[in-house]
Amino acid sequence: MDIILDKLRDIEIRYRELEGQLSDPKIVSKQGLYQKYAKEHADLRELVETIRQYEKIRTRIDEYSGLLQENDEELQAMVKEELPHIQQEKIELEEKIRILLLPKDPNDDKNVFLEIRAGTGGDEAGLFAGDLFRMYARYAESQGWRVEVVSSSSTGGTGGFKEIIAQIEGNGAYSRLKYESGVHRVQRVPVTEAQGRIHTSAVTVAIMPEAEEVELNIDQNELRVDVYRSTGHGGQSVNTTDSAVRITHLPTGLVVTCQDEKSQLKNKIKAMKVLRARLLDAMVQKQNAEMSETRKNQVGSGDRSERIRTYNFPQGRITDHRINLTRYDLDNFLNGNIGAMIDALATHYQAESLK
């Protein structure tokens, strides 16, 4: 730990510099510069507060070590009783500092696009896709985030989805949901199963950070935009106006459709947002694939072909296969109470990065 103490002191010096700059009228008047410094200050706050706690603990340990030299048996007994607790607190703060010093994912603060697609399992997979969407929507609501459906394709009268795409807007949305990408497997007895046999179905979840135009410049000449009449639920405009939009990115073959809005312009704006997020996600996946195996193990490959979690209804069990964590509160979990699982995943990947 001592080898990074100089680095920690430099960070605290920088934090105090930022405090001074944020109160400087010359900088306050320059909105762009002020916002830049304010963000850097906010990003460092938790680390600096932890460093200060750590310094206080080190000072207390030094004081207690001195007290052990005193010729006072009663005082020595008290110190010996309390010292192990303080030393444990020091170890915990060191671990927290190491984690806070890890490079921050630049996408962590971004809004996300949530894509859920039914895989193997027919109508049962579609129903579970609907279950997962409601789970994420309820979790988002508990975090104070906003959820807006961008497009959806239902399975018919079963109430499920072949595919549903939603935008989730809120502080830290990507940092919390990024571990949810992958294949989610469900084991349960379908309502249509007369023999009571358990079926296994699969649903694919993709979490993509929203990409800004400045991050990803798309050549309009590489796009084919088709408009057509909406189908399905949509009010009076269905089949009367060409409001639905399909955008094809010619170089990659990526296709995005949007028909949930009555306005063609609104549908096009939404479709472009999804396309931009998918292209950025594809770039990140490619970069991960090009990294060394060691690096991929540290940060996680994000490979969506991997089965990441199983939901077993007969046993009321959820198992996350990446961290071998099993819980027996399936109903509660599907009601959006997934924070403990997300915390466990975040801790796991932080530990992998620290290695």
C-alpha positions in Angstrom: 0.0 0.0 0.0 2.9 2.4 0.8 3.9 2.5 -2.9 0.7 4.3 -3.9 0.6 6.7 -0.9 2.4 9.4 -3.0 -0.2 8.9 -5.7 -3.0 9.3 -3.1 -1.4 12.5 -1.8 -1.2 13.9 -5.4 -4.9 13.1 -5.9 -5.8 15.0 -2.7 -3.7 17.9 -3.8 -5.5 17.9 -7.1 -8.9 17.7 -5.3 -8.1 20.8 -3.3 -6.9 22.6 -6.5 -10.3 21.8 -8.1 -12.1 23.2 -5.0 -10.3 26.5 -5.5 -10.9 26.6 -9.2 -14.7 25.9 -8.7 -14.9 29.0 -6.5 -12.9 31.2 -9.0 -15.3 33.7 -10.6 -13.2 33.6 -13.8 -13.8 29.8 -14.2 -17.4 30.0 -13.0 -18.1 32.4 -15.9 -16.8 29.8 -18.4 -19.6 27.2 -18.4 -17.7 24.5 -20.4 -14.6 24.7 -18.2 -16.6 24.9 -15.0 -18.6 21.7 -15.9 -15.3 19.9 -16.8 -13.8 20.8 -13.4 -17.0 20.0 -11.5 -17.2 16.5 -13.1 -13.5 15.8 -12.2 -14.2 17.1 -8.6 -17.3 14.8 -8.3 -15.4 11.8 -9.7 -12.6 12.2 -7.1 -14.9 13.0 -4.1 -15.4 9.4 -2.9 -11.8 8.5 -3.3 -10.6 11.6 -1.5 -13.0 11.0 1.4 -11.8 7.4 1.6 -8.1 8.5 1.6 -8.9 10.9 4.5 -10.5 8.1 6.5 -7.5 6.0 5.8 -5.1 8.6 7.0 -7.1 9.0 10.2 -7.0 5.3 10.8 -3.2 5.2 10.2 -2.8 8.0 12.7 -4.9 6.1 15.3 -2.9 2.9 14.8 0.4 4.8 15.4 -1.1 6.4 18.6 -2.3 3.0 19.9 1.2 1.5 19.1 2.6 4.2 21.3 0.1 3.5 24.1 1.3 -0.1 24.2 4.6 1.2 25.4 3.0 2.9 28.4 3.5 1.2 31.8 -0.2 0.9 32.4 -1.7 -2.7 32.2 -5.3 -1.5 32.2 -4.6 0.9 29.3 -2.7 -1.8 27.4 -5.6 -4.2 27.8 -8.0 -1.7 26.3 -5.7 -0.9 23.4 -5.1 -4.6 22.7 -8.9 -5.2 22.6 -9.6 -2.3 20.2 -6.5 -2.4 18.0 -7.5 -5.5 15.9 -10.8 -3.8 14.9 -9.0 -0.7 13.8 -6.4 -2.7 11.8 -9.3 -4.6 10.1 -10.9 -1.2 9.2 -7.5 -0.2 7.7 -7.4 -3.3 5.5 -11.0 -2.7 4.3 -10.2 0.9 3.5 -7.1 -0.2 1.5 -9.2 -2.6 -0.5 -11.8 0.2 -1.2 -9.0 2.5 -2.3 -7.6 -0.1 -4.7 -11.1 -0.5 -6.2 -11.6 3.3 -6.5 -8.2 3.6 -8.2 -9.3 1.2 -11.0 -9.8 2.9 -14.4 -13.4 4.0 -14.6 -15.5 2.6 -17.5 -16.2 5.8 -19.6 -19.7 4.5 -20.3 -20.7 4.0 -16.7 -22.7 7.2 -16.4 -24.5 6.8 -19.6 -28.1 5.9 -20.4 -28.7 2.5 -21.9 -30.7 0.7 -24.5 -32.1 -2.6 -23.3 -32.8 -5.2 -25.9 -34.6 -8.4 -25.0 -35.1 -11.1 -27.6 -36.9 -14.5 -27.3 -34.6 -17.4 -28.2 -35.3 -21.1 -28.2 -38.6 -22.1 -26.6 -41.3 -20.5 -28.8 -44.2 -18.8 -27.0 -42.7 -19.7 -23.6 -39.5 -17.8 -24.5 -41.6 -14.9 -25.5 -43.5 -14.9 -22.2 -40.2 -14.9 -20.3 -38.9 -12.1 -22.4 -41.9 -10.1 -21.1 -41.1 -11.2 -17.5 -37.5 -10.0 -17.9 -38.6 -6.6 -19.3 -41.0 -6.1 -16.4 -38.2 -7.1 -14.0 -35.8 -4.5 -15.4 -38.5 -1.8 -15.7 -39.4 -2.3 -12.0 -35.7 -2.1 -11.0 -35.3 1.0 -13.1 -38.3 2.5 -11.3 -36.8 1.7 -7.9 -33.6 3.6 -9.0 -35.6 6.7 -10.2 -34.8 6.0 -13.8 -37.0 6.7 -16.8 -38.0 3.8 -19.1 -39.3 4.4 -22.6 -40.2 1.6 -25.1 -38.5 2.2 -28.4 -40.0 -0.7 -30.3 -41.6 -4.1 -29.6 -42.8 -7.1 -31.5 -45.3 -9.3 -29.6 -45.8 -13.0 -29.9 -49.5 -12.6 -30.5 -52.2 -13.4 -28.0 -49.8 -14.9 -25.4 -48.7 -11.5 -24.0 -45.1 -12.1 -24.6 -42.5 -10.5 -26.9 -40.4 -11.7 -29.8 -38.3 -8.6 -29.2 -38.6 -5.5 -27.1 -36.2 -2.5 -27.1 -36.3 0.2 -24.4 -34.3 3.2 -23.5 -33.4 3.6 -19.8 -32.4 7.1 -18.7 -30.8 7.7 -15.4 -27.6 8.4 -13.5 -25.3 5.3 -13.6 -27.7 3.2 -15.6 -25.0 1.5 -17.6 -22.7 0.9 -14.6 -25.5 -1.1 -12.9 -27.0 -2.9 -15.8 -23.9 -3.7 -17.9 -23.5 -7.2 -16.3 -27.0 -8.3 -17.6 -25.9 -8.9 -21.2 -26.1 -12.5 -22.1 -28.3 -15.6 -22.4 -30.9 -16.0 -19.6 -32.3 -19.5 -19.3 -35.7 -20.3 -17.8 -36.9 -23.7 -16.6 -40.6 -23.9 -15.8 -43.8 -25.7 -16.8 -45.5 -23.7 -19.6 -49.2 -22.9 -19.1 -49.9 -24.9 -22.3 -48.2 -28.0 -21.0 -50.8 -30.6 -20.1 -48.4 -33.2 -18.7 -46.7 -30.9 -16.2 -43.3 -31.3 -17.8 -40.6 -28.7 -17.3 -39.4 -26.9 -20.4 -36.2 -25.0 -20.9 -36.3 -21.8 -22.9 -33.8 -19.0 -23.5 -33.9 -15.2 -23.8 -31.1 -13.0 -24.9 -30.5 -9.6 -23.1 -28.3 -6.9 -24.5 -27.3 -3.7 -22.6 -25.8 -1.0 -24.7 -24.6 2.4 -23.7 -26.3 5.3 -25.5 -23.8 6.7 -28.0 -23.6 10.5 -28.7 -23.2 11.8 -32.2 -19.8 13.2 -31.3 -18.7 9.7 -30.4 -19.8 7.9 -33.5 -20.1 9.8 -36.8 -22.4 7.9 -39.2 -22.1 8.6 -42.9 -25.7 9.3 -44.1 -24.7 7.9 -47.5 -24.2 4.5 -45.8 -27.8 4.4 -44.6 -30.9 3.1 -46.4 -34.1 4.5 -44.9 -37.5 2.9 -45.7 -40.8 4.1 -44.5 -44.0 2.0 -44.3 -47.3 1.8 -42.6 -47.4 0.8 -39.0 -48.9 -2.6 -38.0 -50.3 -3.8 -34.7 -51.3 -1.5 -31.8 -50.9 2.2 -32.5 -54.2 4.0 -32.5 -55.8 5.7 -35.5 -52.6 6.2 -37.4 -52.1 2.5 -37.9 -52.2 1.5 -41.6 -53.2 5.1 -42.6 -49.8 6.9 -42.7 -46.3 5.9 -43.5 -44.9 6.6 -40.0 -42.9 3.4 -39.4 -39.2 3.6 -40.2 -36.6 1.0 -41.0 -33.0 2.0 -41.2 -30.3 -0.2 -42.7 -26.6 0.4 -42.1 -25.2 -0.9 -45.4 -21.6 -1.6 -44.3 -22.6 -3.8 -41.4 -26.1 -4.9 -42.4 -27.5 -3.8 -39.1 -31.3 -3.1 -39.3 -33.3 -1.1 -36.9 -37.1 -0.6 -37.1 -39.3 1.7 -35.1 -43.0 2.2 -35.3 -44.2 3.0 -31.8 -44.6 6.8 -32.5 -47.3 8.3 -34.7 -44.7 10.7 -36.1 -42.3 9.4 -38.8 -39.7 11.9 -37.6 -39.9 10.7 -34.0 -39.6 7.1 -35.2 -36.5 8.0 -37.3 -34.8 9.8 -34.3 -35.4 6.8 -32.1 -34.2 4.4 -34.7 -31.0 6.4 -35.2 -30.3 6.3 -31.4 -30.7 2.5 -31.4 -28.5 2.1 -34.5 -25.8 4.4 -33.0 -25.8 2.3 -29.7 -25.6 -0.9 -31.7 -22.7 0.3 -33.7 -20.8 1.5 -30.7 -21.5 -1.8 -28.9 -20.2 -3.7 -32.0 -17.0 -1.6 -31.8 -16.5 -2.4 -28.2 -17.1 -6.2 -28.8 -14.5 -6.1 -31.6 -12.0 -4.4 -29.3 -12.6 -6.9 -26.6 -12.1 -9.8 -29.1 -8.8 -8.3 -30.2 -7.5 -8.0 -26.6 -5.3 -10.7 -25.0 -7.0 -13.6 -23.2 -5.6 -12.2 -19.9 -7.2 -8.9 -20.5 -10.5 -10.4 -21.5 -10.5 -12.4 -18.3 -10.0 -9.3 -16.3 -12.7 -7.2 -17.8 -15.1 -9.9 -19.1 -15.6 -10.6 -22.8 -19.3 -9.7 -22.9 -19.8 -12.7 -25.2 -23.6 -13.0 -25.5 -23.4 -16.6 -26.6 -22.6 -17.5 -23.0 -25.4 -18.6 -20.7 -25.1 -16.3 -17.7 -28.1 -17.0 -15.5 -30.8 -19.7 -15.0 -34.2 -19.0 -13.5 -35.7 -22.3 -12.2 -39.4 -21.9 -11.3 -40.1 -25.3 -9.6 -37.3 -24.7 -7.1 -37.8 -20.9 -6.9 -34.1 -20.6 -7.7 -31.9 -18.1 -9.6 -28.3 -19.1 -10.4 -25.7 -16.8 -11.9 -23.2 -19.1 -13.6 -20.4 -16.5 -13.8 -20.0 -16.1 -10.1 -21.7 -19.4 -9.0 -24.2 -17.5 -6.9 -27.6 -19.1 -6.2 -30.6 -17.4 -4.6 -34.0 -18.8 -3.7 -36.2 -15.7 -4.0 -37.3 -16.0 -7.6 -40.6 -14.1 -7.2 -38.9 -11.3 -5.4 -36.2 -11.2 -8.0 -38.6 -11.0 -10.9 -40.4 -8.1 -9.1 -37.2 -6.0 -9.7 -35.3 -6.7 -6.5 -32.1 -7.5 -8.4 -29.7 -5.0 -6.6 -28.0 -7.6 -4.5 -27.2 -9.7 -7.5 -25.8 -6.7 -9.4 -23.7 -5.8 -6.3 -22.2 -9.3 -6.2 -21.4 -9.1 -9.9 -19.8 -5.7 -9.6 -17.7 -6.9 -6.7 -16.6 -10.0 -8.7 -15.5 -8.1 -11.7 -13.7 -5.5 -9.6 -11.8 -8.3 -7.9 -10.9 -9.8 -11.3 -9.6 -6.4 -12.5 -7.5 -6.0 -9.3 -5.7 -9.2 -10.2 
